[in-house]
């Protein structure tokens, strides 16, 4: 339950970071066109909704089934977002650290689920 909440918080922070970087027109750190595409990808996969739902359903009690569905949807989204950031690392390098943290928490959550399953 705590890892799901941690994942939700970090997803929300990542979404806010992308939005703020785009809103502030952070052209010195990122290419504006690629930053705009990253913002569209994040909005397309509705990461903020996934984060809100993860936090909501795990606020008081852990719901394994629904949490697993949301984490699976997030994994699909983060794989595509990660591939885009990795391909454009020269322009979007500022997001690679947050992407690394998200992948690390996701892997930790998946390992915990596999451990509980055995």
N, C-alpha and C positions, 0 to 999 in steps of 0.2 A: 504494500500500500504506500509506503513512504517513497519507494523508488518511482512509483507511478506519479505521485505528487511532484517529486523532483523533476521527472521528465516533463510534466505539464508546465512547471514553472520555467524550465529552460526553453521549451518550445515557445512559450509566450514571450520570453525575453528575446529570443532570436527574431521572432516576427516583429517585435517592436524595434529592434535594432535595424532591421532591413527597412522598415517604414521610416524611421527617423533619418537614416542615412540618405534615403531617397528624398525625403521632405527638405532636408537641409542642403540638398544639391551638393553632396560631398564629392565634387568632381576632382579634387586633388588626390583623393585616395582611391577612387573607382571611376571607371569609364561610365558616364551617365546612361548610355544606351544599354550596356550590360547590367547596370544596376536596376534600370527600369524593367528589363526582362526578368531579373531575379525577383523583383517585387511582384511581377505578374505571376510567376511560377508559385511563389509562396501563397498568393491569394487564390490561385487556381486550385491548389490542394487543400485550401481551407485549414491551414495549420492552427490558426487562432481558435477555430471552432473545436478542433481536436484537443487542443490544450485545455480549453474551458470545460469540455465534456470529461476529459480525464480527471481534472481536478474535482468536478462536481460529483462524479460517481464514486470517487474514492475519498470523499471528504470525511465520511463517518464510518463507512464499512467498505471493505475490499470486494469488488465485483469482478471475479476472474474472467468470466465469459466476455462481458462488454469491454473490459479493459484490454483483453487480448485482441479484440476486433479493432479497437482504436489504435493500439500499438502497431498492429499489422498495417493499417492504413497509413500511419505515420512512417513506418519503415519503407513503404513503397514511395512515399513523397520524398523522404530524406535521401533515398538512393538517387532519385532523379535530380534533386537539388544539389546533392553532393557531386554528381557527375558534371553538372553545369558549372559549379564553382571550380572543380578540378580542371576542367577544360579551359576555363578562363581565369586561371589562378593569377596570372600577371595583373589582371584588372580587378579581380575580386579577392585579392589576398587577405583583405581585412576580415572577411567572413570565415576564413578557413579555421581559425581557432574555435569559434563558436560551433562550427560544423563538427570539429573533432570532439568537443565536449558532448554534443548531442549523440554522436555515434557511440561514444564511450558509455554514456548512460543507457542507451538502447541495448548495447551488447551486455551490459551488466544486468539489465532487467531480463533479457532473454536467457542468460545463464541461470538466473535465479529461478525462472519458470521451468527450465529443463531439470534443474536440481530438485525442485519440488515434485516434478513428475516421476522421477526415478525412485 
